Amino acid sequence: MGKMPPHRPKKGPGKKRSTDGADEIIRLNRYIANSGVCARREADELIKNGYITVNGQKVTDMGVKVSPGDTVEYKGKKLVPGKKVYILINKPKGYVTTVKDPHADATVLDLVRDATTERIYPVGRLDKATTGVLLLTNDGDLAGKLTHPSYGARKVYHVFLDKDVTRHDMEAIVAGVTLDDGTVSADAISYPDPEDHTQVGLELHSGQNRVVRRIFEKLGYRVRKLDRVSFAGLTKKNLQRGHWRHLTLKEVGMLKRGIKQ
């Protein structure tokens, strides 16, 4: 007898809950995320576009739930929720933050090739020329939370410009700069070196693409160098450029509790 199709079970008392979704009935997008393919929001797109099958049947309903006995496949490859892995890297210049890019010489996954056998992916993005703190994981729940605007993950950047940044423009950045995709305001901005006003430290929560560079370009500056020194409370302290480390249990707990650093 073949396996039953995915279902929408009724909630019942006493159901054992798992920390990773490996032994419970859960939504399909969470199962996909726990398998290290992508975050939940991206998983919804995969389902909607017909890339996911459950027990051999194409599924496009994002509300479907699956159980441990179901066979879930993405483009013909079986997905299996794995051990959660959290890796922090100090990204060098020249690496793209995508899982695969046929046009790129190197991706950030090349830096962590020997770190784990689990399938991990970057949380958010840093453009090719930007350096600094980047988190990689296969925890789709956490990745989705950290990249969602409502979470407000704090990001701190060290920005090097082609000319002195005026006080007036710093005030404008805090008040809000209108870009093509909306108005963005910084939480704080300052001169890290009082003698060199071509450098600023910038704190913001926005996750818009290339937002720091676009803010300064809108005000007539050119970013010469951009380094992210902190992300959601994680820093590159004692982590050399191009190196990586696993997060501590304390750091993972901090992220999961949603502490805004």
C-alpha positions in Angstrom: 0.0 0.0 0.0 1.4 3.4 -0.9 1.8 6.3 1.5 -1.1 8.6 2.2 -1.0 12.1 0.8 -0.2 15.0 3.0 -3.0 16.1 5.3 -4.2 18.7 7.7 -4.5 16.9 11.0 -6.7 18.2 13.8 -4.8 19.5 16.8 -4.9 17.2 19.8 -3.7 17.3 23.3 -0.5 15.8 24.4 1.3 15.8 21.1 5.0 15.6 21.6 6.8 18.7 20.4 10.2 18.6 18.8 12.9 21.4 18.7 13.6 20.8 15.1 10.4 19.4 13.6 11.9 16.0 12.8 9.3 13.9 14.8 6.1 15.9 14.6 3.4 16.9 12.1 4.4 20.3 10.8 3.7 22.7 8.0 5.5 21.8 4.8 7.3 25.1 4.6 8.8 24.5 8.0 9.9 21.0 7.0 11.6 22.4 3.9 13.3 25.1 6.0 14.5 22.5 8.6 16.0 20.5 5.7 18.4 23.4 5.0 17.1 24.4 1.6 16.0 27.9 2.4 14.0 30.0 4.9 10.3 29.6 5.3 9.3 32.5 3.1 11.4 31.2 0.2 10.0 27.7 0.9 6.5 29.1 0.3 7.6 30.2 -3.1 9.1 26.8 -3.9 5.7 25.2 -3.0 3.6 27.8 -4.9 5.8 27.3 -8.0 5.4 23.5 -8.0 9.0 22.5 -7.1 7.9 20.4 -4.1 6.4 16.9 -4.1 5.1 15.0 -1.1 4.8 11.2 -1.5 5.3 11.6 -5.3 2.5 14.2 -5.7 3.2 17.8 -6.6 2.0 20.2 -3.8 1.2 23.8 -4.4 -0.9 24.4 -1.3 1.2 26.3 1.3 -1.0 25.2 4.2 -0.2 21.5 3.8 1.2 19.6 6.8 3.5 16.6 6.7 4.5 13.9 9.1 7.8 12.0 9.7 6.6 9.2 7.4 6.0 11.4 4.4 8.6 11.7 1.6 9.3 15.3 0.7 11.3 16.0 -2.4 12.7 19.2 -4.0 13.4 18.8 -7.7 13.6 15.1 -7.3 15.9 15.1 -4.3 14.6 13.8 -0.9 14.7 16.4 1.9 15.7 15.3 5.4 15.7 17.6 8.4 19.2 17.6 9.8 21.1 18.7 12.8 21.0 22.5 13.3 24.3 24.2 12.4 25.1 27.9 13.1 28.3 29.3 11.6 29.7 32.8 11.7 32.2 34.0 9.1 34.1 37.2 8.6 33.4 37.6 5.0 36.3 38.8 2.7 35.9 40.9 -0.3 35.2 39.1 -3.6 32.8 36.4 -2.3 29.1 36.4 -3.2 26.5 35.4 -0.6 24.5 33.0 -2.7 24.4 29.2 -2.5 25.1 28.9 -6.2 26.2 31.5 -8.8 27.5 30.3 -12.2 28.9 33.8 -12.8 30.8 34.1 -9.5 34.4 33.0 -8.9 33.7 32.2 -5.3 30.7 32.0 -2.9 30.8 32.2 0.9 30.0 28.5 1.0 33.6 27.9 -0.3 34.9 29.4 3.0 33.0 26.8 5.1 33.4 23.8 2.9 35.0 21.7 5.7 32.8 23.1 8.5 29.8 20.8 8.3 28.2 18.1 6.1 24.8 19.8 6.6 23.4 22.0 3.8 23.6 25.6 5.1 23.0 28.9 3.5 23.6 32.6 4.3 21.1 34.6 6.5 20.6 37.7 4.5 23.1 39.1 2.1 26.3 41.1 1.8 27.2 42.3 -1.7 30.4 41.0 -3.3 32.5 44.0 -2.3 31.3 44.2 1.3 33.2 42.5 4.1 32.3 41.5 7.7 29.9 39.5 9.8 27.7 36.9 8.1 25.7 34.1 9.6 25.2 30.8 7.8 22.7 28.1 9.1 20.3 25.4 8.1 17.8 26.6 10.7 15.1 28.0 8.5 12.9 29.2 11.4 15.7 31.3 12.8 16.9 32.6 9.4 13.3 33.7 8.6 13.1 35.5 11.9 16.4 37.3 11.6 15.6 38.6 8.1 12.0 39.6 8.8 11.5 43.4 9.3 9.5 42.8 12.4 12.4 41.2 14.2 14.6 44.3 13.7 18.0 42.6 13.6 20.5 45.3 14.4 23.3 45.8 11.9 26.4 48.0 12.5 28.6 49.0 9.6 32.0 50.8 9.3 31.7 52.9 6.1 34.6 54.5 4.3 33.6 57.4 1.9 35.3 59.3 -0.8 35.0 62.6 1.1 34.1 64.1 4.5 30.5 63.3 5.6 28.9 66.5 6.8 26.9 66.8 10.1 24.0 67.9 8.0 24.0 64.7 6.0 24.4 62.6 9.1 21.3 64.2 10.5 19.5 63.6 7.2 20.4 59.9 7.4 18.9 59.6 10.9 15.8 61.5 9.9 15.3 59.3 6.8 16.5 59.1 3.2 14.0 58.3 0.5 15.2 55.6 -1.9 13.4 53.9 -4.8 11.9 51.2 -2.5 11.0 53.4 0.4 12.4 55.7 3.1 15.2 54.4 5.3 16.5 55.9 8.5 19.5 55.0 10.6 19.2 54.3 14.3 22.6 56.0 14.9 25.6 57.4 13.0 28.9 58.8 14.3 32.5 59.4 13.4 34.6 56.5 14.7 37.7 58.6 14.2 37.2 62.3 15.2 40.1 63.3 13.0 38.8 61.5 9.9 35.3 62.5 8.7 35.5 60.3 5.6 34.6 57.4 8.0 31.3 56.8 9.8 29.8 54.1 12.0 26.3 53.4 11.0 23.6 51.4 12.8 20.3 50.4 11.2 17.7 47.6 11.2 16.8 47.8 7.5 17.4 44.7 5.4 16.9 46.3 2.0 19.3 45.3 -0.7 22.6 47.4 -0.8 20.9 49.9 1.5 24.0 51.4 3.0 25.6 52.1 -0.4 22.4 53.5 -1.8 21.9 55.8 1.2 25.2 57.5 0.6 25.0 57.5 -3.2 21.7 59.3 -2.8 23.5 62.0 -0.8 26.3 62.3 -3.3 29.0 60.1 -1.8 30.8 57.1 -3.1 31.5 54.2 -0.7 35.1 53.2 -1.0 34.9 50.3 1.6 32.1 48.8 3.6 32.5 46.4 6.5 29.7 45.0 8.7 31.0 44.8 12.2 27.9 43.4 13.9 24.7 41.5 13.0 22.0 40.8 15.6 24.6 41.1 18.4 27.1 38.8 16.7 30.5 40.4 16.1 33.7 39.5 14.3 35.8 39.7 17.5 38.8 37.4 17.4 37.7 36.2 13.9 40.2 36.9 11.1 39.0 37.9 7.7 38.0 34.7 5.7 37.8 32.6 8.9 34.7 31.0 10.5 33.5 29.6 13.8 30.5 27.8 15.2 28.2 29.8 17.4 28.1 29.0 21.1 25.0 27.7 22.7 24.6 31.0 24.5 24.7 32.9 21.2 22.1 30.6 19.6 19.9 31.0 22.6 20.2 34.8 22.4 19.2 34.8 18.7 16.2 32.5 19.4 14.9 34.6 22.2 14.9 37.6 19.9 17.2 39.7 22.0 17.8 42.9 20.1 21.4 43.8 20.7 
